[in-house]
Amino acid sequence: MFDLIIKNALVIDGSGKPAQQCDVGVEGQYITAMGCLAQMPATQVIDAKGLVLAPGFIDVHTHDDLEVVRNPNMLAKLSQGVTTVVVGNCGISASPYTHQAPPVDPINLLGKVDEFKFAELAEYIAYLREYPANVNVVALVGHTALRAQVMDDLSLPATPEQIEQMKALLHKALQQGAKGLSTGLAYKNANASLSEEPEALAALLSEFDAIYTTHLRTEFDGIIGALDEAFTLGRKVNSPVVISHLKCAGKQNWGRAREVIEHVKHASEKQNIACDCYPYHASSSTLDLGQVTEDFEIFITWSDPEPDMAGQTLAQIAKVWQVSLMDAAKRLMPAGAVYHGMNEDDVKQFLAFDKSMIGSDGLPCDPHPHPRLWGAFPRVLGRYAREQKLFSLEQAVHKMTGLSAHNFKLENRGLIAPGYFADLVLFDANRIIDKANFINPIAAADGINSVWVNGKMTYLESLGVLTSNEKRPGKFLTHSYSN
């Protein structure tokens, strides 16, 4: 007796193989059968004729660390078909992290000081087990978060003693189930760390079969050198490397995608390398004086000292104040910004690169978020697969399911196959498209019919989120390893 049979679906199983028409049977949390199940008994039968059934999408690059606590319904992700989020990216994580002062840049992207209450990863895991979200959660440990726990001045390299303290914190988190270590070496509160510092921390990863992800030291002119720094670390510590949001930033770097991709390909012949990217030609983060330029538009999303100026471009604000762009930026800080600093053709090349996974990199605390928070995955399927035919629908789904599960070592996730968890999304391939844009960034996508997390329907396009407080089915996915 099945709990659920989804019949007549066009199944794209996440492996990259061609779609097949078949039925899928679910018992409890698991997929237990595929094929012709028309005569089999089931508590619920859904006729998916005309719709695609895929594994639930895995958002490998999020800053949802505290959003799963703050807003556990996770509508922004469910409405895209996302069933699993990887948190702790770019060197910033909500655990292990406690601080009496306001969180430092860019940890302030995650939330306010009173929300950081998880001194150990075990506390974060325990909370999510008692109060689960509607999505599964995978956690990386942020390098900058570790620095902030043991250093008073983050503008300096860590001392040997401080590195040992960070190693102890990281080791404990890895023992407790962290998936790996992330760095954000481009940010001012990590940029002072010499290569030896992240290498010393990453040396712990191989013991736990864990991974290293990195927001490169630069994505601008020096990107090749920054890639080499990451690759060298991976070889030295024998760890897989994931390059976060691979891009060519800055107008002077437009058109370099092929060069960057070839460099990654060459390095990957000797070591395990992957990357993630998002389907937009604009990035979003805190306002960085090093990125202030007249070459492209910079949109201010929030400002602590000048909150009324949010929702305008930096150029508009500078004109109102009758000051330079740089002086306006200084007056606004700390602040958030969307940088329209990439080239669309480069973005398409990175999306099509066979080592690229899809990650939204959305900022849920932002009052005017980048539309990728609500639209990244449907945009890949609708704009780039269906409309522009950049890749097949099967390849697009693979980039957000099977490939992601493989690179992040998520057991029994990312595929539709018997014995795998029933994280599923049913969507209309002819209608799916993102609706969020830079003017109106908070909008659910069209075409995501239904979403199941661990066998439980959590979202229906016509009704929205379906689960109540006691019934949210998401799990914390503890990293497993062999001693």
Secondary structure, DSSP 8 states (H G I E B T S, - for coil): -EEEEEEEEEE--SSS---EEEEEEEETTEEEEEE--TTS-EEEEEE-TT-EEEE-EEE-S---TTHHHH-TT-HHHHTTTEEEEEESGGG--STTB--SS---TTGGGT--GGG--BSSHHHHHHHHHHS--SSEEEEEEEHHHHHHHH-S-TTS---HHHHHHHHHHHHHHHHHT--EEEEETTSHHHHT--THHHHHHHTTTGGGT-EEEEE-S-SSTTHHHHHHHHHHHHHHHT--EEETT----SGGGTT-HHHHHHHHHHHHTTS-EEEEE-S-S-EEEE--GGG--SSS-EEEEEESS-GGGTTEEHHHHHHHHTS-HHHHHHHH-SEEEEE--S-HHHHHHHHHSTTEEE-----TT-SS--THHHHHHHHIIIIIIIIS-SS-HHHHHHHTTHHHHHHTT-TT-SS-STTSB--EEEE-TTT-B----SSS-----B-EEEEEETTEEEEETTTEE---GGG----B-------
